[in-house]
Amino acid sequence: MTARSGPLAGIRVVEFVGLGPGPFCGMLLADLGADVLRIDRASDARRGYAKPPRNPMNRGKHSIAVDLKHPDGVGLALRLVEGADALIEPFRPGVMERLGLGPEVCAERNPRLVYGRLTGWGQTGPLSSAAGHDIDYIALAGMLEPIGRAGQPPSIPLNLVGDFGGGGLLLAFGLVAALVEAGRSGQGQVVDAAMIDGAATLGATWFTMAASGTLGPRGTNMLDGGAPFYDVYETADARFVAVGAIEPRFWAELVHRVGLAEDPVFTDFARQHDRAHWPAMKARLAEVFAGRTRDEWCALLEGTETCFAPVLSPAEAHEHPHHVERGTFLHANGLPEPAPAPRFSRTPAAVPTRPVNPGPAAKGGDTDSALAAWGVPDAEIDRLRDTGAVV
C-alpha cells in the first residue's frame, strides 16, 4: 500500500458499500488522505459485478468482498473495526444490528470508533424504516417546493440537495467533527446523518424568509429566477448564459454593457428591486440576449463586473480556461472528473488519478493486499477464502 497524503492521512475508515451518498462520503474522506477500505458484497464479487471503471467515487479506496451473512465474514468486519477510526454504513435502521455489526457491538471492540450512519429519514421517527430516495427526502424537508419557475411544478435539482449535499457531505462533516472530538476525549460516538436534516439545513435562509413573510411564491423571488438580474437567458445559438448582478453597481454595469442604459425600462435604477417592474425587465433582457451567441456574450461580459458566466454542460466545463488553470478537474483514465476539494496550503491532498484497483475497480479486487495492510495474516486470509467469508 502506498502512503497517503492530505489532512486526513493516518485516518482509517471502513465503508460498507451502498448507493451514491455513502460512496460520495467515502470519496471525500479518501480525497483528503484517509485510508478508506470499502467492504463490498461477496455475492456481487462472485457474479463478477464491477462498478463503472471511471466512477470518481471509487477513487482512492481499496475494495474487499465480504459475505456478511457468514459468521467469519462478520468476525472479519469486527476485526477491521478494531483498527478503524471511523465507519460508514448506509443501510436502513436495524440492518447493521441484525448483522451483528451495530454501534454497541462495534463500540465494545473499539471505544474510539466514530460510527457514521447515513439514511434518508434518519434513525428515528415514524418514517425511519420507509423506502425513499432523494426526491422524497427534499420534498418532506421543504426544499423541493421552492425550486422552479412561476406557474410550473417544482423542478428536480438532480440529486444534489438530498443525496450529496444533505447526505454524503453532511456525513463527511459529521465524521470529521466527531474525529476531532474523539481525539480530545478518547471516545467515539454515533453520527446520525439524515438527508432530511441535511436538506433542511441547506435551506436555513429560506425557512427564515418563509416564516417572516418575505418569501413569495415559487419563481417570484430574487434567487429563484423571479428577478431579471438573477436568471438564465437563452442566446442566439440556443445556449444559455447566467447573470447574478444583485448589487446595484453590478446591475448598472450589466445594463450598460448590454446596451440598455438608455432604454426607458432601465433608466431608473431604483426600480431594480421593484418586483412590479421585473417582468418588463426580464422580457427586454431576454430579447437582447437572444440577439447574440453564447460565445459572443462571453467575449463581451466574461470577467467583467457584471456577475456573468456561460451555462456550461458537464461535458464542457472541464475545458474552460479558468478550470484548466486552477486544475479544477482531473483527467483520470482519459476522462474528466472533479479534483479533490477544498485545497490545503500545508497538507495538500495527493491527486487521485484512478481507483486503487486497476481496471474496473472490481469488487473485492484488493482483498489480499488490503487485508494484509490492515494487519490480517496471510494464513487467516487463506482460511477466510476457503470458508467463503471473503471473495
ZAKE-907274 format. One record per residue: residue in one letter; x, y, z of N, C-alpha, C in turn. Coordinates in steps of 0.2 Angstrom, whole numbers, plus 5000, padded with zeros to 4 digits. Layout:
<atoms>
aXYZXYZXYZ
...
</atoms>
This chain:
<atoms>
m500449945000500050005000500450065000
t500350114996500650174996500450225001
a500950265004500750315009500250365007
r499850385011499350435009499550505011
s499350555008499450625010498850665010
g498850715014498250765015498150765022
p497650815024497550825031497250765035
l496950715031496650655035497150595034
a497750605032498250555032498350525039
g498350455039498350415045497650395048
i497150425045496450405047496250345043
r495950295047495750235044494950235044
v494650225038493950225038493750155035
v493250125038492850065035492250085032
e492150075025491550095022491150035019
f490550025022490149975020489750005013
v489849965008489549985002488850005001
g488650054998487950074997487950114991
l487350154990487250194984487650264985
g487450304980487850364979488150404985
p487650424990487950474995488450435000
g488450375001488950345005489550335002
p489650314996490250314992490550384991
f490050434990490250504990490650524996
c490350515002490650525008491350495009
g491450435007492050395007492550435002
m492350454996492750484992493050544995
l492650584998492850655001493350635006
l493250585010493750575015494450545012
a494350505007494950475004495350525000
d494950574997495250634993495750664998
l495550675004495950715009496450675013
g496550615011497150575013496950515018
a496250505019496050445024496150385020
d496350335023496350265021495650235021
v495350235016494650205016494650135013
l494350095017494350025015493550005014
r493449995007492749985005492549905006
i492049895010491849825011491249815006
d491349775000490849754995490549694997
r489949684993489649614994489949564991
a490049504994490349444991489949424985
s489249424986488849404981488949444974
d489149504974489249544968489949524966
a490449514970491049494968491049424964
r490649374967490549314964490249314957
r489849364956489549374949489949404944
g490549434947491049474943490749544942
y490349564946490049634945490549684947
a490649734943491149784944490749854943
k491049904947490749964947491050004940
p490750054938490950094932491650104933
p492050094928492850094929493050164930
r492750214929492950284930492550324934
n492150294939491750324944492150354949
p492250424949492650454954492550434961
m491950414963491850394970492150324972
n492450294967492950234968493650254970
r493850314968494550334968494850334976
g495450314976495750324982495650264987
k495150224986494950174990495250104989
h495150054993495349984992494649944993
s494649894990493949854990494149784992
i493749764997493749694999493049664998
a492949604996492249574996492149525001
v491649545006491549505012490849485012
d490749415014490049395015489849405022
l489449455023489249475030488649435033
k488449385029487949335031488349265034
h489049275033489449215035489749235042
p489749195047490049215054490749235053
d491149205049491849235048491849295045
g491349315041491349375037491249435042
v490749415047490549465052491149475057
g491549425058492149425063492649465059
l492749455053493249495050493049575050
a492449585049492249655049492349685056
l492249645061492349675068493149685069
r493549635066494249645067494449705063
l494149725058494349785054494149845058
v493549845061493349895065493849915071
e494149865074494549875079495149915077
g495349915071495949955069495650025065
a495050035065494750095061494650155066
d494650215063494450275066493750295065
a493550275059492850295058492550235053
l491850235053491450185049490950225046
i490750205040490250225036489750175034
e489050175036488550125035487950165032
p487750145026487150175023486450135023
f486350095027485850055027485250085031
r484650045030484050065034484150055042
p483850085046483950075053483850005055
g484249975059484149905061484549855057
v484749865051485149815047485749795050
m486149845052486849835055486749795061
e486249805065486149775071485949695070
r485549685065485449615063486049575060
l486449615057487049585055487549565061
g487449595067487949595072488449645072
l488349705068488849755067488549825070
g488149825074487849885076488349925081
p488149985082488550035086488850005092
e488349975096488549955103489149895102
v489049845098489449795097490149825095
c490149865090490749895087491149935093
a490749975097491050015102491349975107
e491149915108491449865113492149845110
r492149835104492849815101493349875100
n493049935099493449995098493050065101
p493150075107492850135110492950205107
r493450205103493650275100493350275093
l492950225091492650225084492150275083
v492150315078491650365076491250325071
y490550315072490150265069489650315065
g489750315058489350365054488750325051
r488150345052487550315049487250365044
l487150345038486850385033486150355031
t485650395032484950375029484650435026
g484050425023483650475021483250505026
w482850465030482450485035482650495042
g483250465043483550475050483450405054
q483750395059483750335063483150335068
t482750395068482150395072481650425068
g480950425071480450455068479950405064
p479350415063478850375060479050345053
l479450385049479650365043480350335042
s480650325048481350305048481450235044
s481050195044481150125040480750125034
a480550185031480150185025480650185019
a480450165013480850175007480850245005
g481350265001481350334999481950344995
h481950404991482550424988482650504988
d483150534986483250604986482650644985
i482250634980481750674979481150674984
d481150624988480650614993480950654999
y481550645001481850675007481850755006
i482050785000482050855000481250884999
a480850844997480150864997479850875004
l480050825008479750825015480150875019
a480750895017481150945021480951015019
g480551025014480351085012480851125007
m481251085004481751114999481651094992
l481051054990480951044984480451094981
e479951114985479351154983479651224981
p480151254984480351324982480751324975
i480951274973481351274967480951264960
g481051314956480751304949480451374947
r480151374941479851434938479151444941
a478951514941478251534942477751494938
g477251474941476751434937476951364934
q477451344936477751274934477751234941
p477751164940477851124945478651134948
p478751104954479451114956479951074952
s480551104951481051074947481451034951
i481650974948482050924952482850944951
p483150964957483850984957484350934956
l484250884951484650824951484550794958
n485150754960485050734967485650764972
l485750824970486250864974486050884981
v485450904982485250934988485150884994
g484850824992484750774997485350724997
d485450684992485950634992486650664993
f486850714990487550734990487750784995
g487350844994487450894999487150885006
g486550865006486250855013486350785015
g486750735012486850675014487650655015
g487950645009488650625009489050675012
l488950745010489450795013489250805020
l488650805022488450815029488750765033
l488750695031489050645035489850655035
a490150675030490850685030491050735035
f490650795035490750845040490650815047
g490150785048490050755055490550705057
l490850665053491350615054491950655056
v492150705053492750745054492650775061
a492050805062491950845068492050795074
a491750735073491750685079492450655080
l492850655074493550635075493950685079
v493850745078494150795081494050785089
e493350775090493150775097493450705101
a493450655097493750595099494550595101
g494850645097495550655098495650685105
r495150725107495150755114494950715120
s494350675118494050635124494250565124
g494550535118494750465118494150425117
q493550455116492950415115492550425108
g492350375105491950385099491250395100
q490850405095490150415096489750395089
v489150395089488750385083488550455080
v488650455073488450515069487850495065
d487250525067486650505063486550565058
a486750545052486650595046486050575042
a485550615042484950605039484850655033
m484650635027484650685022484150735023
i483550715026483050765028483350825032
d483750805037484150855041484550895037
g484950865033485450905029485150945024
a484650925021484250965016483951025019
a483651015025483351075029483951125031
t484451095033485051145035485251185029
l485351155023485551195017485051245016
g484351245018483851295016483751335022
a484251345027484151385033483851455031
t484151485026483951555025483151555022
w483051505018482351505015481851495020
f481951455026481451445031481351515035
t481951545036481851615039481451665035
m481551665028481151705024480451685024
a480251625024479551605024479251625030
a479551615036479251625042479151705043
s479551745040479551815041479051845036
g478851805031478351835026478751865020
t479351855020479751895014479851845008
l479651785009479651735003479051734999
g479151754993478551744988478451674985
p477951674981477851604978478451584974
r478451524972479051494968479151534962
g479751544961479951584954479751654954
t479651684960479551764960480051794965
n480551764967480951794972481651804969
m482051834973482751864970483151804967
l483151754971483651704969483351634966
d482751644964482451584961482251594954
g482451644951482351654944481751704943
g481551734948481051784948481351854946
a481951874948482251934947482551934940
p482551994936482952004930483652004931
f483952014936484652024937484951954940
y484551904941484751844944484451784940
d484651774934484251724930484751704924
v484451654920484751624914484451654908
y484751664903484451694897484751654891
e484251634886484451604880484851644875
t485351614872485651654867485451634860
a485751664855485551654848485751584845
d486151554849486351484847486051434851
a485451454854485051404858485551384864
r485951414867486351404873486151454878
f486451454884486251504889486751534893
v486651594896487151624900486751644906
a487151654912486951664918487151734921
v486651774923486851834926486651834934
g487051864938486951874945487051944948
a486851994944487052064946486652094951
i486652064957486252084963486352154965
e487052174966487152234969487052294964
p486852344966486652404961487252414956
r487852414958488452434954488552384949
f488452324950488452264945487952264940
w487352284943486752294939486852344934
a487052404936487152464932487752444926
e488252404928488752384923488452344918
l488052294920487752244916487252284911
v486852324913486352364909486752404904
h487352434906487752474902488052434896
r488352374898488752334893488252304888
v487652284890487252254885486852304881
g486952374882486652424878485952444880
l485852434886485152454888485152514893
a485652554893485752614898485252664896
e485052674890484652724888483852694887
d483752634888483152604887482652634893
p482052654891481652684897481452634902
v481552564901481352514906481952514911
f482552534909483052534914483352594916
t483152654914483452714916483452734923
d482952714926482852724934483052664937
f483752664940484052604943483752594950
a483352644953482952624959482452574958
r482252554952481752504950482052434951
q482752434952483052364951482652314956
h482452334962482152284967481452294967
d481152334963480452344962480152284958
r479752234962479552174958479052194953
a478752244953478252264948478552274941
h479152294941479552304935479952244933
w479952194936480352134935480152104928
p479552094927479352064921479552104914
a479452164914479652204909480452204908
m480752204913481552204913481752134910
k481452084912481652014910481452004903
a480952034901480752024894481252064889
r481452114891481952154887482552124887
l482852104893483452064893483452004889
a482951964889482851904885482951924878
e482651974876482651994869483352014867
v483752054871484452074870484852014870
f484851964875485251914875485151864869
a484551864866484451814861484751844854
g485051904854485251934848486051914847
r486351884852487051864850487151784853
t487651754851487851694853488151694860
r488151634863488451624870489151654869
d489551634864490251644864490351724863
e489951754859489951824858489851864865
w489351834869489251864875489851854880
c490151804880490751784884491251834882
a491351854876491851894874491751964877
l491151984877490952054880490852054887
l490652004891490452014898490951974902
e491251914900491551874905492151904908
g492251904914492751934918492652004920
t492052034918491952104920491552104926
e491352164928490952174935490252164933
t490052124929489352114928489052044931
c489452014935489251944938488951904932
f489351884927489151844922489551784921
a489251724918489551664916489151634911
p489551594907489151554902488851494906
v488351464904488051404907488351344903
l488851314906489151254903488851194905
s488951144900488651074902489251034905
p489050984909489650944912490150924907
a489950914901490450894896490950954894
e490651014895491051074893491551104898
a491251094904491551134910492351124911
h492551064910493251054911493751084906
e493451114901493851144895493951214897
h493551244901493551314902494251334905
p494551394902495251414904495351424912
h494751444915494851454922494951394926
h494551344924494651274927495351244925
v495551254919496151224917496751254921
e496751324922497251354926497251334933
r496651324936496651304943496751234944
g496651194939496651124940496051094943
t495451124942494851104945494651034943
f494851014937494650944935495250904934
l495250844935495750794933495550764927
h496050724924495850684918496150614919
a495750584923495950514925495650464920
n496150424918495950374913495650404906
g495850464905495650504899495050534899
l494650534905494050574906494050614911
p493750674911493750724916493350704923
e493650724928493250714935493450774939
p493050794944493250844949493850824953
a494350874954494850864958494650864965
p495050844970494950844977494850924979
a494350934984494250994986494050994993
p494151044998494551104996495251094996
r495651144995496351144995496651165001
f497251135003497551145009498251175008
s498551225011499151255010499751215013
r499651185018500151145021500151075021
t499551045020499450975019499050955013
p499350975007498950965001498750885000
a498150874997498050804996498350784989
a498550714989498850694983498250694977
v498550694971498050694966497850624964
p497250604965497050534963496950534956
t497250484953497250484945496850424943
r496650374948496250314946496050284952
p495550234952495450194958496050154960
v496050134966496650104968496750034965
n496250004964496249944960496249954952
p496749934948496649954941496049924938
g495949944932495449914928494749944930
p494249894931493549914933493449924940
a493949924944493849934951493349874954
a493549814952493149754953493049754961
k492449724962492349724970492749664972
g493049674978493549634981494249624977
g494349674973494949664969495649684973
d495549714979496149724983496149684990
t495749624990495649594996496349574999
d496749544996497349514999497849575002
s497949624997498349674999498049725005
a497449735004497149775009497049745016
l496849685016496849655022497549645026
a498049635022498749625024498949695027
a498749755024498949815026498549835033
w497949805034497549815040497749765045
g498249725044498549685049498249615049
v497949585044497749515044498249475041
p498449425045499049375042498849345036
d499249325032499149285026498749225027
a498949185032498649125033497949135035
e497749185038497049205040496649225034
i496949255029496649275023496549215019
d496949165019496849105015496249065018
r496249065025495749025028495049065027
l495049125027494349165025494149145018
r494649145014494449125007494149055006
d494449005010494248935010493548935012
t493448975018492748965021492249005017
g492449045012491949085008491749155011
a492049165017491949235020492149295016
v492749285012492949335008492949305001
v492949354996492949334989493549374986
</atoms>
